[in-house]
Amino acid sequence: MAIFNPREAVQKLRDRGLDEPQADGIVEVVEDATTAATDGLATKADIAALESRMEARFDLFEARMEARFAEAEARFAEAEARNERRTNRAIVTIATIVGIIAAIALAIAEFA
């Protein structure tokens, strides 16, 4: 993309028969219009800088999410281990109660 050179533009207009004030006026209007039209446009450097910032933010977000998922997985593993222990205790308790009931039933049957 060529950069607008006001001096060259004035000279070209003068070469085509305009006097200097007219050429200066036209060039000024073109510069104002160009500035208004391009004001706020991003350059390749702007986009590259934005891309770098976005990548850094994404990397940070990704690291935080990985840490949170690791924490959640650890909590689920702890909960699973607690449930396993509780299940085992319940099985032992039920087996003990069944054994006691069986022993009582045998004792009653033996004395009856």
C-alpha positions as CSV (number, residue, x, y, z in Angstrom):
1,M,0.0,0.0,0.0
2,A,1.5,3.3,-1.1
3,I,1.7,6.1,1.4
4,F,0.0,9.4,0.4
5,N,2.7,12.1,-0.2
6,P,1.1,15.5,0.0
7,R,4.1,17.3,-1.7
8,E,3.9,15.0,-4.7
9,A,0.2,15.4,-4.9
10,V,0.5,19.2,-4.9
11,Q,3.1,19.0,-7.6
12,K,1.1,16.7,-9.8
13,L,-1.9,19.0,-9.5
14,R,0.2,22.0,-10.3
15,D,1.7,20.1,-13.3
16,R,-1.9,19.7,-14.5
17,G,-2.6,23.4,-14.4
18,L,-3.9,24.2,-11.0
19,D,-2.4,27.1,-9.0
20,E,-0.7,26.4,-5.7
21,P,-3.6,27.5,-3.4
22,Q,-6.0,25.2,-5.4
23,A,-3.6,22.3,-5.3
24,D,-3.0,22.8,-1.6
25,G,-6.7,22.9,-0.9
26,I,-7.5,19.7,-2.8
27,V,-4.6,17.9,-1.1
28,E,-5.8,19.2,2.3
29,V,-9.3,17.8,1.6
30,V,-7.9,14.5,0.5
31,E,-5.7,14.3,3.6
32,D,-8.6,15.1,5.9
33,A,-10.8,12.5,4.1
34,T,-8.1,9.9,4.3
35,T,-7.4,10.5,7.9
36,A,-11.2,10.3,8.7
37,A,-11.5,7.1,6.7
38,T,-8.5,5.4,8.2
39,D,-8.8,6.6,11.7
40,G,-9.3,3.6,13.9
41,L,-8.1,1.1,11.4
42,A,-5.7,-1.5,12.7
43,T,-2.2,-2.0,11.2
44,K,-0.6,-5.3,10.8
45,A,1.5,-4.5,13.9
46,D,-1.7,-3.7,15.9
47,I,-3.2,-7.0,14.9
48,A,0.0,-8.9,15.7
49,A,0.2,-7.2,19.1
50,L,-3.4,-8.0,19.8
51,E,-2.9,-11.6,18.7
52,S,0.1,-11.9,21.1
53,R,-2.0,-10.5,24.0
54,M,-4.9,-12.8,23.2
55,E,-2.5,-15.8,23.0
56,A,-1.1,-14.9,26.4
57,R,-4.5,-14.6,27.9
58,F,-5.7,-17.8,26.3
59,D,-2.6,-19.6,27.7
60,L,-3.3,-18.2,31.1
61,F,-6.9,-19.2,30.9
62,E,-6.0,-22.7,29.8
63,A,-3.5,-23.1,32.6
64,R,-6.1,-22.0,35.2
65,M,-8.7,-24.3,33.7
66,E,-6.2,-27.2,33.8
67,A,-5.5,-26.5,37.5
68,R,-9.2,-26.3,38.3
69,F,-9.9,-29.6,36.5
70,A,-7.0,-31.2,38.4
71,E,-8.4,-29.9,41.7
72,A,-11.9,-31.3,40.8
73,E,-10.4,-34.6,39.7
74,A,-8.6,-34.8,43.1
75,R,-11.8,-34.0,45.0
76,F,-13.7,-36.7,43.0
77,A,-11.0,-39.2,43.7
78,E,-11.2,-38.4,47.5
79,A,-15.0,-38.6,47.4
80,E,-14.8,-41.9,45.6
81,A,-12.3,-43.3,48.2
82,R,-14.6,-42.1,51.0
83,N,-17.6,-43.8,49.4
84,E,-15.6,-47.0,48.9
85,R,-14.6,-47.0,52.6
86,R,-18.2,-46.4,53.6
87,T,-19.5,-49.1,51.4
88,N,-17.0,-51.5,52.8
89,R,-17.9,-50.6,56.4
90,A,-21.6,-51.0,55.5
91,I,-20.9,-54.5,54.0
92,V,-19.0,-55.5,57.1
93,T,-21.7,-54.2,59.4
94,I,-24.5,-56.0,57.4
95,A,-22.4,-59.2,57.4
96,T,-21.9,-58.9,61.1
97,I,-25.6,-58.3,61.7
98,V,-26.5,-61.3,59.5
99,G,-24.0,-63.4,61.4
100,I,-25.5,-62.3,64.7
101,I,-29.1,-63.0,63.5
102,A,-28.0,-66.4,62.2
103,A,-26.3,-67.2,65.5
104,I,-29.4,-66.2,67.4
105,A,-31.6,-68.2,65.1
106,L,-29.4,-71.3,65.6
107,A,-29.4,-70.8,69.3
108,I,-33.2,-70.5,69.3
109,A,-33.5,-73.6,67.1
110,E,-31.2,-75.5,69.4
111,F,-33.1,-74.7,72.5
112,A,-36.5,-75.1,71.0
